[in-house]
Amino acid sequence: MAQSLRLEGKVALVTGGGSGIGQAAALAFARDGANVVVAGRRRAELEETVSLIASQGGKALAVPTDVSVAAQVQALIATTVTHFGRLDMAFNNAGVEGFAPITEMSEALFDQVIGINLKGVWLSVKYQFDAMIAQGEGGAIVNTSSWLAKGAMAGTSAYSASKGALDAMVRALALEGGAHQIRVNNVNPGIIDTPMARRLTADPSVMIPFVNATPAGRVGVPEDVGDVVAWLCSPEARFVTGQNLLVDGGFTIAGLRV
């Protein structure tokens, strides 16, 4: 496992932990010594993450969960505490894309995007707070926002709204959590090569404009974000809360591209 084991003895919960950024964060937590619970709607993907962690000598548990349903989120938190004895950190990463022009987007799709991306995070933090406050030892929570919280692409009205709301919500949550030594932050990924991104197009050339517009000279990979999440939950980030941290290789920097 990790050389530092800076999270040894801690328990981390990752929603949307079956692939992409969530899986990368779960592996980063495990490398740093934490026991990990991974949640999501597809058990097979969760079990793959558990197997990867186990192959590295870590401990993990898969708990299928729909984060838009309060009873399932409550059960997820209860299962985490029952199985591993505590909850120290959480990465609320479960999300859906739901991209469509507003004239073509159904009300049902809008409700699904808001229900998972915004309400799902709200519910997760609500019950994570309960567990962490009961322990009385503080904690750290990170949520997945997006560069689209402040940027824009046509066809992302519901998605951008859900992520913009997270950027506003994190400040209030940080104020409420501070009294209990619970830190709350968001990561705002830029263009990341994830299964979600690949579902949007089968043509890899679509990424070329994004690569050209990124000072780092490439799109991101899930580990670029997962490692930042683990850092935000670590003791090294103990004085960081209420922040929306862009992890985008400079993609959103305003300036002349030559």
FENKAWO-V436511 format. One record per run of one state. SS is the DSSP state (h for helix, s for strand, l for the rest). FROM is the first residue (numbers start at 1). LEN is the number of residues. If there is no record, write none. Layout:
<<SS;FROM;LEN> <SS;FROM;LEN>>
//
This chain:
<<l;1;10> <s;11;5> <l;16;4> <h;20;12> <l;32;3> <s;35;6> <l;41;2> <h;43;13> <l;56;4> <s;60;5> <l;65;5> <h;70;15> <l;85;4> <s;89;4> <l;93;14> <h;107;29> <l;136;3> <s;139;6> <l;145;2> <h;147;3> <l;150;7> <h;157;22> <l;179;3> <s;182;8> <l;190;2> <s;192;2> <l;194;1> <h;195;6> <l;201;3> <h;204;9> <l;213;7> <s;220;2> <h;222;11> <l;233;2> <h;235;3> <l;238;6> <s;244;4> <l;248;11>>
//
